[in-house]
Amino acid sequence: MIDIKLSPDIDVKDLELIGKGTQGKVYRIDSYRCIKIFKSKKECKDELETLLMAQSYAHFPRLYESGANYIIREYINGIELDEYLKREKKLAPQISGKLIELYEAMAKVGYLRQDAAIFHIFVTPSGELRLIDTAKAMKKKSAVPSLLISGLDHLGYKDIFFDFLKVNRPDLHIKWMNYSRKKYRKKY
């Protein structure tokens, strides 16, 4: 464990672990902030760059501080989209519309990869969608959200989502019909 002191009163060893993945671990500092500690400085630098790109968009966490191997960012209060859909047992049209908004925000930010796993998308108590992991946003180009669609397919909501697209966004319906199926795997 890397010893990071945030202030004289806060020590990472005392924080609640809220997530871990291939890049590192995330700890909750308080109800507004969390810290992601990376295994590699390069991964930290890459995610920092993608978060900086997105600071003017509400769909992405606010950035507060960073170091060579950590980022302190906004703590997103909410539930992972996959868990939300399992709990609600439906894909409401409002959520489908917000998924399109999130996709379009990724494009406006300038991300090469306009895609995200559904467990990296959080539904807030107010019903907004926020993307918590932007680490691979510039790694490879993807204009079709294959991970998102595969995650919806895994939960049985792909057809409902495509029906929504057909009516509300026929341009995306046509563009996304031949998405590249990805295996759904939740990492934590």
N, C-alpha and C positions, 0 to 999 in steps of 0.2 A: 504494500500500500504506500502510495506517495503521501508524504506528510505535508498537507497544505493548511496553513493557518489563514483564515479569512479575516479575522480581527482578533484582538486579545480574548474575546469571549466565545468565539466559534472555532471548533476543531472538527474536521471532516469525520474523525473517528466517532464523534458524538451525534452525527446526523443520521437520519432515516434513509436507508437504501430504498429507492423507488423504482429502479430499473437497471438492468445490465444487459449488455449485448456484446457483439464482436469487437466494438471499438473501445468499450470501457464501462464505467458505472455512473449512475446518476443518483445524486442524493438531494433530498429536500432540505433547504436552508430554513425557509419559513413559508408562510402562505403565499408569498409573492415571487420567491426566487428558488432556483435549484442550481446545482453545480454538476457538470458532466466532467469526469476525470478520464482522460484518454490514455490508452495504452501506448500510443505513439504520438509524437509531436506533429508529424505530417498529417495524421487524421484530424488532430485538433485544428491545425492551420486550415485544412480543407473545409471543415465545418464552419469555422469562424468566417471564412470568406463567403460561404453561401448564406450565412445568417446576416452578415453585413449587407449583402445584396438586397435582402428582403425587409429591411427595417422600416420601410414606409408602407408596408402592407399588413393589415390586421390578421391575416391568416397564419402568421409566423411569430414565434416568440421574440420578445424584446431582448436585446443583448445588454448586459450590465457591465461585465468585466471579463477579461480573459488573461491567460498566462500561457506559457509555452506548452502546457499539457492539460489545461482546464478552461472551461467556459462557464461563466455564471450567467444564466439567462432566466427569463420569466418562467415561473412554474405555472403550467397550464392545468387549471382545475377542471377536470372532466373525466370522461370515460372513453376508452379506446373504441373506435367505431365497430370493430368486430364484436366486442362485449356488449355494446349498446344494441346492436342488431339482434344478438342472441336474447337479450333481455326484453326488448320491445316486440320481437317476433314479427316485424314488418319493416319494409323500407318505404318510409313516407316520402311523398313527392317533394316535401321541403328539403329532406336530406339529399335526395337526388339532385335537386337544384343547387344545393350548397356544395356538392361534390364537383359540379361543373364550375362553380365560382372558384373553388380551390384550384382546379386544373388551370383555369384561365389566369389565376394569380401567379401560378408557377411560370406560365409563359411570359407574363408581363415582367416578372422579376428578371427573366433572362436565363432561367435554368434550362440546361440542355435536356435533362431528364424530367419530363413532365409526368411524373408517376410517383406513387408512394404505396407502400404496403398499408392495408387498412388498419393495422394495429399501431401505425405511426400517426394516424389521424384521430384526433380527440374531438368528442362532442362535448361542448361546454354546457353548463346548466341553462344558459340562455339559448341553446340550440345552434350556436355557431360551430364551425369546423376549424380546427387549428392543426397544422402540421408540426409535429414535434421533432422530427429528424430530417435534416436537409443534407446530411453528410455526403450522399452520393449524387446530389443534384447536378454536379458538373462533371461526373465521371464518364457517363456515356449518354449519347443522344437517344431520346425516346419521346416521340410526340404522341404516342398512343399509350394510355395508362394501363398497360397489361397487368401489372401487379395489383392494381386496384380492381380491375375487372375480374381477375382470377380469384381474389379474395371474396368478392361478391358472389362469384360462381360457387366457391367452396361452401358458402353459407346458404346457397339457394336463391339468391336475389339478382343474379345476372339478367334473367329474362325481364324481370320487373324494371330494372334499371334501363335496359335497352328499349322497352316499351315507352318509358318516360322520354328517352332520347328521341325516339322516332316521332313523337308528337311535338316535343318542345325544342329539340335541337337536331333536326334531320341532318344537318351538316356533320355533326359529330357522330350521329348514328351510322352514317355511311363510312366515315373515316375510321371508326372503331370496330366495325363489324368483323374485320379479319385480324383481331388482336392476337398477339402471340401468347398462348396459354403458358402461364408460369405455375410452378408448384407452390401451393400455399404453405408457408412454414412460419410459424410464430417463433421468434428467437428467444423470448424470455418466458 
